[in-house]
């Protein structure tokens, strides 16, 4: 498990937006500190040295509760 970053907000389309220091691979699994699945990395954008990440949420996730929460990349 590797720290991905802190959730900044949820976009109008429902993507979870956060900022990170290392670029994750598209399709990587994203979890919270309890290892509950949050979703998958769907896009990386912004400056290379401090990019933004968009995460497509899993169906059962209340995205509004995630704002300011730290999320992690789950290594299979």
mmCIF file of the N, C-alpha and C atoms, coordinates in Angstrom:
data_MODEL
# 
_entry.id   MODEL 
# 
loop_
_atom_site.group_PDB 
_atom_site.id 
_atom_site.type_symbol 
_atom_site.label_atom_id 
_atom_site.label_alt_id 
_atom_site.label_comp_id 
_atom_site.label_asym_id 
_atom_site.label_entity_id 
_atom_site.label_seq_id 
_atom_site.pdbx_PDB_ins_code 
_atom_site.Cartn_x 
_atom_site.Cartn_y 
_atom_site.Cartn_z 
_atom_site.occupancy 
_atom_site.B_iso_or_equiv 
_atom_site.pdbx_formal_charge 
_atom_site.auth_seq_id 
_atom_site.auth_comp_id 
_atom_site.auth_asym_id 
_atom_site.auth_atom_id 
_atom_site.pdbx_PDB_model_num 
ATOM 1   N N  . UNK A 1 1  ? 0.853   -1.174 0.000   1.00 0.00 ? 1  UNK A N  1 
ATOM 2   C CA . UNK A 1 1  ? 0.000   0.000  0.000   1.00 0.00 ? 1  UNK A CA 1 
ATOM 3   C C  . UNK A 1 1  ? 0.898   1.236  0.000   1.00 0.00 ? 1  UNK A C  1 
ATOM 4   N N  . UNK A 1 2  ? 0.606   2.171  -0.912  1.00 0.00 ? 2  UNK A N  1 
ATOM 5   C CA . UNK A 1 2  ? 1.386   3.405  -1.019  1.00 0.00 ? 2  UNK A CA 1 
ATOM 6   C C  . UNK A 1 2  ? 0.446   4.599  -0.989  1.00 0.00 ? 2  UNK A C  1 
ATOM 7   N N  . UNK A 1 3  ? 0.830   5.630  -0.238  1.00 0.00 ? 3  UNK A N  1 
ATOM 8   C CA . UNK A 1 3  ? -0.001  6.834  -0.128  1.00 0.00 ? 3  UNK A CA 1 
ATOM 9   C C  . UNK A 1 3  ? -0.163  7.463  -1.503  1.00 0.00 ? 3  UNK A C  1 
ATOM 10  N N  . UNK A 1 4  ? -1.401  7.744  -1.877  1.00 0.00 ? 4  UNK A N  1 
ATOM 11  C CA . UNK A 1 4  ? -1.680  8.400  -3.145  1.00 0.00 ? 4  UNK A CA 1 
ATOM 12  C C  . UNK A 1 4  ? -1.823  9.898  -2.939  1.00 0.00 ? 4  UNK A C  1 
ATOM 13  N N  . UNK A 1 5  ? -2.630  10.317 -1.987  1.00 0.00 ? 5  UNK A N  1 
ATOM 14  C CA . UNK A 1 5  ? -2.810  11.737 -1.714  1.00 0.00 ? 5  UNK A CA 1 
ATOM 15  C C  . UNK A 1 5  ? -4.118  12.007 -0.995  1.00 0.00 ? 5  UNK A C  1 
ATOM 16  N N  . UNK A 1 6  ? -4.350  13.301 -0.705  1.00 0.00 ? 6  UNK A N  1 
ATOM 17  C CA . UNK A 1 6  ? -5.546  13.731 0.005   1.00 0.00 ? 6  UNK A CA 1 
ATOM 18  C C  . UNK A 1 6  ? -6.597  14.191 -1.001  1.00 0.00 ? 6  UNK A C  1 
ATOM 19  N N  . UNK A 1 7  ? -7.835  13.781 -0.788  1.00 0.00 ? 7  UNK A N  1 
ATOM 20  C CA . UNK A 1 7  ? -8.934  14.147 -1.685  1.00 0.00 ? 7  UNK A CA 1 
ATOM 21  C C  . UNK A 1 7  ? -9.211  15.642 -1.569  1.00 0.00 ? 7  UNK A C  1 
ATOM 22  N N  . UNK A 1 8  ? -9.224  16.326 -2.723  1.00 0.00 ? 8  UNK A N  1 
ATOM 23  C CA . UNK A 1 8  ? -9.510  17.757 -2.766  1.00 0.00 ? 8  UNK A CA 1 
ATOM 24  C C  . UNK A 1 8  ? -11.000 18.023 -2.909  1.00 0.00 ? 8  UNK A C  1 
ATOM 25  N N  . UNK A 1 9  ? -11.637 17.328 -3.859  1.00 0.00 ? 9  UNK A N  1 
ATOM 26  C CA . UNK A 1 9  ? -13.072 17.484 -4.084  1.00 0.00 ? 9  UNK A CA 1 
ATOM 27  C C  . UNK A 1 9  ? -13.581 16.382 -4.999  1.00 0.00 ? 9  UNK A C  1 
ATOM 28  N N  . UNK A 1 10 ? -14.885 16.381 -5.190  1.00 0.00 ? 10 UNK A N  1 
ATOM 29  C CA . UNK A 1 10 ? -15.524 15.457 -6.124  1.00 0.00 ? 10 UNK A CA 1 
ATOM 30  C C  . UNK A 1 10 ? -16.019 16.292 -7.299  1.00 0.00 ? 10 UNK A C  1 
ATOM 31  N N  . UNK A 1 11 ? -15.679 15.880 -8.517  1.00 0.00 ? 11 UNK A N  1 
ATOM 32  C CA . UNK A 1 11 ? -16.060 16.648 -9.706  1.00 0.00 ? 11 UNK A CA 1 
ATOM 33  C C  . UNK A 1 11 ? -17.554 16.507 -9.997  1.00 0.00 ? 11 UNK A C  1 
ATOM 34  N N  . UNK A 1 12 ? -18.042 17.343 -10.912 1.00 0.00 ? 12 UNK A N  1 
ATOM 35  C CA . UNK A 1 12 ? -19.457 17.286 -11.298 1.00 0.00 ? 12 UNK A CA 1 
ATOM 36  C C  . UNK A 1 12 ? -19.819 15.943 -11.918 1.00 0.00 ? 12 UNK A C  1 
ATOM 37  N N  . UNK A 1 13 ? -18.836 15.283 -12.516 1.00 0.00 ? 13 UNK A N  1 
ATOM 38  C CA . UNK A 1 13 ? -19.086 13.974 -13.132 1.00 0.00 ? 13 UNK A CA 1 
ATOM 39  C C  . UNK A 1 13 ? -18.938 12.823 -12.140 1.00 0.00 ? 13 UNK A C  1 
ATOM 40  N N  . UNK A 1 14 ? -18.575 13.130 -10.889 1.00 0.00 ? 14 UNK A N  1 
ATOM 41  C CA . UNK A 1 14 ? -18.463 12.108 -9.858  1.00 0.00 ? 14 UNK A CA 1 
ATOM 42  C C  . UNK A 1 14 ? -17.071 11.559 -9.630  1.00 0.00 ? 14 UNK A C  1 
ATOM 43  N N  . UNK A 1 15 ? -16.082 12.066 -10.374 1.00 0.00 ? 15 UNK A N  1 
ATOM 44  C CA . UNK A 1 15 ? -14.699 11.615 -10.156 1.00 0.00 ? 15 UNK A CA 1 
ATOM 45  C C  . UNK A 1 15 ? -14.147 12.224 -8.873  1.00 0.00 ? 15 UNK A C  1 
ATOM 46  N N  . UNK A 1 16 ? -13.359 11.449 -8.172  1.00 0.00 ? 16 UNK A N  1 
ATOM 47  C CA . UNK A 1 16 ? -12.698 11.907 -6.951  1.00 0.00 ? 16 UNK A CA 1 
ATOM 48  C C  . UNK A 1 16 ? -11.367 12.514 -7.380  1.00 0.00 ? 16 UNK A C  1 
ATOM 49  N N  . UNK A 1 17 ? -11.133 13.788 -7.031  1.00 0.00 ? 17 UNK A N  1 
ATOM 50  C CA . UNK A 1 17 ? -9.931  14.495 -7.463  1.00 0.00 ? 17 UNK A CA 1 
ATOM 51  C C  . UNK A 1 17 ? -8.993  14.663 -6.276  1.00 0.00 ? 17 UNK A C  1 
ATOM 52  N N  . UNK A 1 18 ? -7.731  14.287 -6.485  1.00 0.00 ? 18 UNK A N  1 
ATOM 53  C CA . UNK A 1 18 ? -6.724  14.476 -5.445  1.00 0.00 ? 18 UNK A CA 1 
ATOM 54  C C  . UNK A 1 18 ? -5.399  14.846 -6.076  1.00 0.00 ? 18 UNK A C  1 
ATOM 55  N N  . UNK A 1 19 ? -4.464  15.263 -5.256  1.00 0.00 ? 19 UNK A N  1 
ATOM 56  C CA . UNK A 1 19 ? -3.136  15.650 -5.718  1.00 0.00 ? 19 UNK A CA 1 
ATOM 57  C C  . UNK A 1 19 ? -2.140  14.637 -5.187  1.00 0.00 ? 19 UNK A C  1 
ATOM 58  N N  . UNK A 1 20 ? -1.124  14.353 -5.979  1.00 0.00 ? 20 UNK A N  1 
ATOM 59  C CA . UNK A 1 20 ? -0.135  13.352 -5.590  1.00 0.00 ? 20 UNK A CA 1 
ATOM 60  C C  . UNK A 1 20 ? 1.263   13.824 -5.966  1.00 0.00 ? 20 UNK A C  1 
ATOM 61  N N  . UNK A 1 21 ? 2.266   13.115 -5.510  1.00 0.00 ? 21 UNK A N  1 
ATOM 62  C CA . UNK A 1 21 ? 3.651   13.455 -5.852  1.00 0.00 ? 21 UNK A CA 1 
ATOM 63  C C  . UNK A 1 21 ? 4.223   12.515 -6.897  1.00 0.00 ? 21 UNK A C  1 
ATOM 64  N N  . UNK A 1 22 ? 3.721   11.279 -6.938  1.00 0.00 ? 22 UNK A N  1 
ATOM 65  C CA . UNK A 1 22 ? 4.194   10.297 -7.917  1.00 0.00 ? 22 UNK A CA 1 
ATOM 66  C C  . UNK A 1 22 ? 3.035   9.907  -8.819  1.00 0.00 ? 22 UNK A C  1 
ATOM 67  N N  . UNK A 1 23 ? 3.317   9.760  -10.094 1.00 0.00 ? 23 UNK A N  1 
ATOM 68  C CA . UNK A 1 23 ? 2.277   9.445  -11.065 1.00 0.00 ? 23 UNK A CA 1 
ATOM 69  C C  . UNK A 1 23 ? 1.904   7.961  -10.964 1.00 0.00 ? 23 UNK A C  1 
ATOM 70  N N  . UNK A 1 24 ? 0.625   7.667  -10.653 1.00 0.00 ? 24 UNK A N  1 
ATOM 71  C CA . UNK A 1 24 ? 0.183   6.268  -10.599 1.00 0.00 ? 24 UNK A CA 1 
ATOM 72  C C  . UNK A 1 24 ? -0.188  5.774  -11.991 1.00 0.00 ? 24 UNK A C  1 
ATOM 73  N N  . UNK A 1 25 ? -0.284  4.473  -12.154 1.00 0.00 ? 25 UNK A N  1 
ATOM 74  C CA . UNK A 1 25 ? -0.706  3.937  -13.452 1.00 0.00 ? 25 UNK A CA 1 
ATOM 75  C C  . UNK A 1 25 ? -2.230  3.995  -13.544 1.00 0.00 ? 25 UNK A C  1 
ATOM 76  N N  . UNK A 1 26 ? -2.718  4.235  -14.751 1.00 0.00 ? 26 UNK A N  1 
ATOM 77  C CA . UNK A 1 26 ? -4.158  4.231  -15.004 1.00 0.00 ? 26 UNK A CA 1 
ATOM 78  C C  . UNK A 1 26 ? -4.684  2.817  -14.735 1.00 0.00 ? 26 UNK A C  1 
ATOM 79  N N  . UNK A 1 27 ? -5.779  2.731  -14.022 1.00 0.00 ? 27 UNK A N  1 
ATOM 80  C CA . UNK A 1 27 ? -6.363  1.432  -13.694 1.00 0.00 ? 27 UNK A CA 1 
ATOM 81  C C  . UNK A 1 27 ? -5.942  0.884  -12.347 1.00 0.00 ? 27 UNK A C  1 
ATOM 82  N N  . UNK A 1 28 ? -5.028  1.574  -11.661 1.00 0.00 ? 28 UNK A N  1 
ATOM 83  C CA . UNK A 1 28 ? -4.577  1.112  -10.348 1.00 0.00 ? 28 UNK A CA 1 
ATOM 84  C C  . UNK A 1 28 ? -5.723  1.176  -9.339  1.00 0.00 ? 28 UNK A C  1 
ATOM 85  N N  . UNK A 1 29 ? -5.779  0.214  -8.430  1.00 0.00 ? 29 UNK A N  1 
ATOM 86  C CA . UNK A 1 29 ? -6.812  0.174  -7.392  1.00 0.00 ? 29 UNK A CA 1 
ATOM 87  C C  . UNK A 1 29 ? -6.513  1.192  -6.305  1.00 0.00 ? 29 UNK A C  1 
ATOM 88  N N  . UNK A 1 30 ? -7.565  1.867  -5.843  1.00 0.00 ? 30 UNK A N  1 
ATOM 89  C CA . UNK A 1 30 ? -7.444  2.885  -4.801  1.00 0.00 ? 30 UNK A CA 1 
ATOM 90  C C  . UNK A 1 30 ? -8.274  2.445  -3.602  1.00 0.00 ? 30 UNK A C  1 
ATOM 91  N N  . UNK A 1 31 ? -7.677  2.538  -2.398  1.00 0.00 ? 31 UNK A N  1 
ATOM 92  C CA . UNK A 1 31 ? -8.336  2.121  -1.159  1.00 0.00 ? 31 UNK A CA 1 
ATOM 93  C C  . UNK A 1 31 ? -8.195  3.216  -0.107  1.00 0.00 ? 31 UNK A C  1 
ATOM 94  N N  . UNK A 1 32 ? -8.976  3.088  0.982   1.00 0.00 ? 32 UNK A N  1 
ATOM 95  C CA . UNK A 1 32 ? -8.801  3.991  2.115   1.00 0.00 ? 32 UNK A CA 1 
ATOM 96  C C  . UNK A 1 32 ? -7.909  3.308  3.151   1.00 0.00 ? 32 UNK A C  1 
ATOM 97  N N  . UNK A 1 33 ? -7.740  3.928  4.315   1.00 0.00 ? 33 UNK A N  1 
ATOM 98  C CA . UNK A 1 33 ? -6.819  3.369  5.316   1.00 0.00 ? 33 UNK A CA 1 
ATOM 99  C C  . UNK A 1 33 ? -7.282  2.025  5.867   1.00 0.00 ? 33 UNK A C  1 
ATOM 100 N N  . UNK A 1 34 ? -8.581  1.722  5.730   1.00 0.00 ? 34 UNK A N  1 
ATOM 101 C CA . UNK A 1 34 ? -9.116  0.435  6.187   1.00 0.00 ? 34 UNK A CA 1 
ATOM 102 C C  . UNK A 1 34 ? -9.058  -0.637 5.105   1.00 0.00 ? 34 UNK A C  1 
ATOM 103 N N  . UNK A 1 35 ? -8.435  -0.301 3.970   1.00 0.00 ? 35 UNK A N  1 
ATOM 104 C CA . UNK A 1 35 ? -8.326  -1.175 2.800   1.00 0.00 ? 35 UNK A CA 1 
ATOM 105 C C  . UNK A 1 35 ? -9.667  -1.429 2.113   1.00 0.00 ? 35 UNK A C  1 
ATOM 106 N N  . UNK A 1 36 ? -10.650 -0.562 2.360   1.00 0.00 ? 36 UNK A N  1 
ATOM 107 C CA . UNK A 1 36 ? -11.917 -0.642 1.637   1.00 0.00 ? 36 UNK A CA 1 
ATOM 108 C C  . UNK A 1 36 ? -11.700 -0.059 0.249   1.00 0.00 ? 36 UNK A C  1 
ATOM 109 N N  . UNK A 1 37 ? -12.177 -0.761 -0.772  1.00 0.00 ? 37 UNK A N  1 
ATOM 110 C CA . UNK A 1 37 ? -11.975 -0.316 -2.152  1.00 0.00 ? 37 UNK A CA 1 
ATOM 111 C C  . UNK A 1 37 ? -12.778 0.953  -2.418  1.00 0.00 ? 37 UNK A C  1 
ATOM 112 N N  . UNK A 1 38 ? -12.100 1.975  -2.914  1.00 0.00 ? 38 UNK A N  1 
ATOM 113 C CA . UNK A 1 38 ? -12.731 3.248  -3.245  1.00 0.00 ? 38 UNK A CA 1 
ATOM 114 C C  . UNK A 1 38 ? -12.989 3.344  -4.741  1.00 0.00 ? 38 UNK A C  1 
ATOM 115 N N  . UNK A 1 39 ? -12.058 2.875  -5.550  1.00 0.00 ? 39 UNK A N  1 
ATOM 116 C CA . UNK A 1 39 ? -12.228 2.929  -7.001  1.00 0.00 ? 39 UNK A CA 1 
ATOM 117 C C  . UNK A 1 39 ? -10.930 2.657  -7.715  1.00 0.00 ? 39 UNK A C  1 
ATOM 118 N N  . UNK A 1 40 ? -10.822 3.201  -8.955  1.00 0.00 ? 40 UNK A N  1 
ATOM 119 C CA . UNK A 1 40 ? -9.616  3.016  -9.758  1.00 0.00 ? 40 UNK A CA 1 
ATOM 120 C C  . UNK A 1 40 ? -9.167  4.344  -10.349 1.00 0.00 ? 40 UNK A C  1 
ATOM 121 N N  . UNK A 1 41 ? -7.868  4.471  -10.565 1.00 0.00 ? 41 UNK A N  1 
ATOM 122 C CA . UNK A 1 41 ? -7.308  5.674  -11.186 1.00 0.00 ? 41 UNK A CA 1 
ATOM 123 C C  . UNK A 1 41 ? -7.791  5.720  -12.631 1.00 0.00 ? 41 UNK A C  1 
ATOM 124 N N  . UNK A 1 42 ? -8.446  6.832  -13.003 1.00 0.00 ? 42 UNK A N  1 
ATOM 125 C CA . UNK A 1 42 ? -8.979  6.951  -14.362 1.00 0.00 ? 42 UNK A CA 1 
ATOM 126 C C  . UNK A 1 42 ? -8.255  7.998  -15.195 1.00 0.00 ? 42 UNK A C  1 
ATOM 127 N N  . UNK A 1 43 ? -7.555  8.942  -14.546 1.00 0.00 ? 43 UNK A N  1 
ATOM 128 C CA . UNK A 1 43 ? -6.861  9.993  -15.291 1.00 0.00 ? 43 UNK A CA 1 
ATOM 129 C C  . UNK A 1 43 ? -5.796  10.624 -14.411 1.00 0.00 ? 43 UNK A C  1 
ATOM 130 N N  . UNK A 1 44 ? -4.761  11.129 -15.066 1.00 0.00 ? 44 UNK A N  1 
ATOM 131 C CA . UNK A 1 44 ? -3.702  11.897 -14.405 1.00 0.00 ? 44 UNK A CA 1 
ATOM 132 C C  . UNK A 1 44 ? -3.523  13.153 -15.241 1.00 0.00 ? 44 UNK A C  1 
ATOM 133 N N  . UNK A 1 45 ? -3.520  14.318 -14.593 1.00 0.00 ? 45 UNK A N  1 
ATOM 134 C CA . UNK A 1 45 ? -3.413  15.569 -15.343 1.00 0.00 ? 45 UNK A CA 1 
ATOM 135 C C  . UNK A 1 45 ? -2.723  16.637 -14.501 1.00 0.00 ? 45 UNK A C  1 
ATOM 136 N N  . UNK A 1 46 ? -2.315  17.721 -15.153 1.00 0.00 ? 46 UNK A N  1 
ATOM 137 C CA . UNK A 1 46 ? -1.642  18.810 -14.459 1.00 0.00 ? 46 UNK A CA 1 
ATOM 138 C C  . UNK A 1 46 ? -0.138  18.711 -14.578 1.00 0.00 ? 46 UNK A C  1 
ATOM 139 N N  . UNK A 1 47 ? 0.582   19.469 -13.740 1.00 0.00 ? 47 UNK A N  1 
ATOM 140 C CA . UNK A 1 47 ? 2.044   19.494 -13.824 1.00 0.00 ? 47 UNK A CA 1 
ATOM 141 C C  . UNK A 1 47 ? 2.673   18.139 -13.479 1.00 0.00 ? 47 UNK A C  1 
ATOM 142 N N  . UNK A 1 48 ? 3.743   17.812 -14.164 1.00 0.00 ? 48 UNK A N  1 
ATOM 143 C CA . UNK A 1 48 ? 4.410   16.517 -13.984 1.00 0.00 ? 48 UNK A CA 1 
ATOM 144 C C  . UNK A 1 48 ? 4.968   16.352 -12.575 1.00 0.00 ? 48 UNK A C  1 
ATOM 145 N N  . UNK A 1 49 ? 5.473   17.423 -11.978 1.00 0.00 ? 49 UNK A N  1 
ATOM 146 C CA . UNK A 1 49 ? 6.113   17.308 -10.662 1.00 0.00 ? 49 UNK A CA 1 
ATOM 147 C C  . UNK A 1 49 ? 5.112   17.259 -9.500  1.00 0.00 ? 49 UNK A C  1 
ATOM 148 N N  . UNK A 1 50 ? 3.849   17.550 -9.728  1.00 0.00 ? 50 UNK A N  1 
ATOM 149 C CA . UNK A 1 50 ? 2.837   17.506 -8.664  1.00 0.00 ? 50 UNK A CA 1 
ATOM 150 C C  . UNK A 1 50 ? 1.453   17.360 -9.305  1.00 0.00 ? 50 UNK A C  1 
ATOM 151 N N  . UNK A 1 51 ? 1.182   16.199 -9.939  1.00 0.00 ? 51 UNK A N  1 
ATOM 152 C CA . UNK A 1 51 ? -0.038  16.034 -10.742 1.00 0.00 ? 51 UNK A CA 1 
ATOM 153 C C  . UNK A 1 51 ? -1.313  15.837 -9.913  1.00 0.00 ? 51 UNK A C  1 
ATOM 154 N N  . UNK A 1 52 ? -2.414  16.019 -10.597 1.00 0.00 ? 52 UNK A N  1 
ATOM 155 C CA . UNK A 1 52 ? -3.728  15.690 -10.063 1.00 0.00 ? 52 UNK A CA 1 
ATOM 156 C C  . UNK A 1 52 ? -4.102  14.302 -10.562 1.00 0.00 ? 52 UNK A C  1 
ATOM 157 N N  . UNK A 1 53 ? -4.919  13.608 -9.779  1.00 0.00 ? 53 UNK A N  1 
ATOM 158 C CA . UNK A 1 53 ? -5.377  12.273 -10.147 1.00 0.00 ? 53 UNK A CA 1 
ATOM 159 C C  . UNK A 1 53 ? -6.902  12.252 -10.047 1.00 0.00 ? 53 UNK A C  1 
ATOM 160 N N  . UNK A 1 54 ? -7.540  11.670 -11.056 1.00 0.00 ? 54 UNK A N  1 
ATOM 161 C CA . UNK A 1 54 ? -8.988  11.446 -11.021 1.00 0.00 ? 54 UNK A CA 1 
ATOM 162 C C  . UNK A 1 54 ? -9.218  9.964  -10.755 1.00 0.00 ? 54 UNK A C  1 
ATOM 163 N N  . UNK A 1 55 ? -10.089 9.688  -9.805  1.00 0.00 ? 55 UNK A N  1 
ATOM 164 C CA . UNK A 1 55 ? -10.414 8.310  -9.442  1.00 0.00 ? 55 UNK A CA 1 
ATOM 165 C C  . UNK A 1 55 ? -11.893 8.070  -9.726  1.00 0.00 ? 55 UNK A C  1 
ATOM 166 N N  . UNK A 1 56 ? -12.191 7.042  -10.507 1.00 0.00 ? 56 UNK A N  1 
ATOM 167 C CA . UNK A 1 56 ? -13.581 6.623  -10.730 1.00 0.00 ? 56 UNK A CA 1 
ATOM 168 C C  . UNK A 1 56 ? -13.986 5.774  -9.541  1.00 0.00 ? 56 UNK A C  1 
ATOM 169 N N  . UNK A 1 57 ? -15.054 6.184  -8.869  1.00 0.00 ? 57 UNK A N  1 
ATOM 170 C CA . UNK A 1 57 ? -15.434 5.499  -7.635  1.00 0.00 ? 57 UNK A CA 1 
ATOM 171 C C  . UNK A 1 57 ? -16.156 4.188  -7.898  1.00 0.00 ? 57 UNK A C  1 
ATOM 172 N N  . UNK A 1 58 ? -16.026 3.284  -6.947  1.00 0.00 ? 58 UNK A N  1 
ATOM 173 C CA . UNK A 1 58 ? -16.770 2.026  -6.977  1.00 0.00 ? 58 UNK A CA 1 
ATOM 174 C C  . UNK A 1 58 ? -18.244 2.352  -6.729  1.00 0.00 ? 58 UNK A C  1 
ATOM 175 N N  . UNK A 1 59 ? -19.128 1.466  -7.094  1.00 0.00 ? 59 UNK A N  1 
ATOM 176 C CA . UNK A 1 59 ? -20.571 1.728  -7.031  1.00 0.00 ? 59 UNK A CA 1 
ATOM 177 C C  . UNK A 1 59 ? -21.111 2.030  -5.644  1.00 0.00 ? 59 UNK A C  1 
ATOM 178 N N  . UNK A 1 60 ? -20.571 1.420  -4.620  1.00 0.00 ? 60 UNK A N  1 
ATOM 179 C CA . UNK A 1 60 ? -21.125 1.549  -3.271  1.00 0.00 ? 60 UNK A CA 1 
ATOM 180 C C  . UNK A 1 60 ? -20.468 2.638  -2.429  1.00 0.00 ? 60 UNK A C  1 
ATOM 181 N N  . UNK A 1 61 ? -19.687 3.536  -3.030  1.00 0.00 ? 61 UNK A N  1 
ATOM 182 C CA . UNK A 1 61 ? -18.908 4.519  -2.276  1.00 0.00 ? 61 UNK A CA 1 
ATOM 183 C C  . UNK A 1 61 ? -19.639 5.859  -2.203  1.00 0.00 ? 61 UNK A C  1 
ATOM 184 N N  . UNK A 1 62 ? -19.773 6.393  -0.977  1.00 0.00 ? 62 UNK A N  1 
ATOM 185 C CA . UNK A 1 62 ? -20.314 7.740  -0.779  1.00 0.00 ? 62 UNK A CA 1 
ATOM 186 C C  . UNK A 1 62 ? -19.153 8.712  -0.957  1.00 0.00 ? 62 UNK A C  1 
ATOM 187 N N  . UNK A 1 63 ? -19.042 9.298  -2.141  1.00 0.00 ? 63 UNK A N  1 
ATOM 188 C CA . UNK A 1 63 ? -17.875 10.117 -2.477  1.00 0.00 ? 63 UNK A CA 1 
ATOM 189 C C  . UNK A 1 63 ? -17.770 11.385 -1.637  1.00 0.00 ? 63 UNK A C  1 
ATOM 190 N N  . UNK A 1 64 ? -18.875 11.939 -1.184  1.00 0.00 ? 64 UNK A N  1 
ATOM 191 C CA . UNK A 1 64 ? -18.827 13.189 -0.419  1.00 0.00 ? 64 UNK A CA 1 
ATOM 192 C C  . UNK A 1 64 ? -18.117 13.032 0.922   1.00 0.00 ? 64 UNK A C  1 
ATOM 193 N N  . UNK A 1 65 ? -18.124 11.841 1.491   1.00 0.00 ? 65 UNK A N  1 
ATOM 194 C CA . UNK A 1 65 ? -17.441 11.621 2.779   1.00 0.00 ? 65 UNK A CA 1 
ATOM 195 C C  . UNK A 1 65 ? -15.925 11.552 2.625   1.00 0.00 ? 65 UNK A C  1 
ATOM 196 N N  . UNK A 1 66 ? -15.453 11.456 1.390   1.00 0.00 ? 66 UNK A N  1 
ATOM 197 C CA . UNK A 1 66 ? -14.024 11.276 1.140   1.00 0.00 ? 66 UNK A CA 1 
ATOM 198 C C  . UNK A 1 66 ? -13.218 12.572 1.122   1.00 0.00 ? 66 UNK A C  1 
ATOM 199 N N  . UNK A 1 67 ? -13.889 13.722 1.018   1.00 0.00 ? 67 UNK A N  1 
ATOM 200 C CA . UNK A 1 67 ? -13.171 14.994 0.931   1.00 0.00 ? 67 UNK A CA 1 
ATOM 201 C C  . UNK A 1 67 ? -12.272 15.160 2.156   1.00 0.00 ? 67 UNK A C  1 
ATOM 202 N N  . UNK A 1 68 ? -11.018 15.494 1.913   1.00 0.00 ? 68 UNK A N  1 
ATOM 203 C CA . UNK A 1 68 ? -9.947  15.669 2.909   1.00 0.00 ? 68 UNK A CA 1 
ATOM 204 C C  . UNK A 1 68 ? -9.405  14.351 3.463   1.00 0.00 ? 68 UNK A C  1 
ATOM 205 N N  . UNK A 1 69 ? -9.899  13.219 2.974   1.00 0.00 ? 69 UNK A N  1 
ATOM 206 C CA . UNK A 1 69 ? -9.410  11.915 3.413   1.00 0.00 ? 69 UNK A CA 1 
ATOM 207 C C  . UNK A 1 69 ? -8.188  11.520 2.576   1.00 0.00 ? 69 UNK A C  1 
ATOM 208 N N  . UNK A 1 70 ? -7.246  10.835 3.189   1.00 0.00 ? 70 UNK A N  1 
ATOM 209 C CA . UNK A 1 70 ? -6.074  10.335 2.470   1.00 0.00 ? 70 UNK A CA 1 
ATOM 210 C C  . UNK A 1 70 ? -6.422  8.980  1.860   1.00 0.00 ? 70 UNK A C  1 
ATOM 211 N N  . UNK A 1 71 ? -6.082  8.815  0.579   1.00 0.00 ? 71 UNK A N  1 
ATOM 212 C CA . UNK A 1 71 ? -6.312  7.556  -0.120  1.00 0.00 ? 71 UNK A CA 1 
ATOM 213 C C  . UNK A 1 71 ? -4.981  6.925  -0.496  1.00 0.00 ? 71 UNK A C  1 
ATOM 214 N N  . UNK A 1 72 ? -5.016  5.629  -0.771  1.00 0.00 ? 72 UNK A N  1 
ATOM 215 C CA . UNK A 1 72 ? -3.807  4.852  -1.014  1.00 0.00 ? 72 UNK A CA 1 
ATOM 216 C C  . UNK A 1 72 ? -3.948  4.004  -2.275  1.00 0.00 ? 72 UNK A C  1 
ATOM 217 N N  . UNK A 1 73 ? -2.812  3.691  -2.892  1.00 0.00 ? 73 UNK A N  1 
ATOM 218 C CA . UNK A 1 73 ? -2.781  2.740  -3.995  1.00 0.00 ? 73 UNK A CA 1 
ATOM 219 C C  . UNK A 1 73 ? -2.626  1.360  -3.391  1.00 0.00 ? 73 UNK A C  1 
ATOM 220 N N  . UNK A 1 74 ? -3.430  0.428  -3.862  1.00 0.00 ? 74 UNK A N  1 
ATOM 221 C CA . UNK A 1 74 ? -3.353  -0.943 -3.374  1.00 0.00 ? 74 UNK A CA 1 
ATOM 222 C C  . UNK A 1 74 ? -2.552  -1.766 -4.358  1.00 0.00 ? 74 UNK A C  1 
ATOM 223 N N  . UNK A 1 75 ? -1.516  -2.420 -3.863  1.00 0.00 ? 75 UNK A N  1 
ATOM 224 C CA . UNK A 1 75 ? -0.692  -3.269 -4.725  1.00 0.00 ? 75 UNK A CA 1 
ATOM 225 C C  . UNK A 1 75 ? -1.187  -4.692 -4.616  1.00 0.00 ? 75 UNK A C  1 
ATOM 226 N N  . UNK A 1 76 ? -1.600  -5.264 -5.753  1.00 0.00 ? 76 UNK A N  1 
ATOM 227 C CA . UNK A 1 76 ? -2.129  -6.638 -5.782  1.00 0.00 ? 76 UNK A CA 1 
ATOM 228 C C  . UNK A 1 76 ? -1.063  -7.646 -5.444  1.00 0.00 ? 76 UNK A C  1 
# 
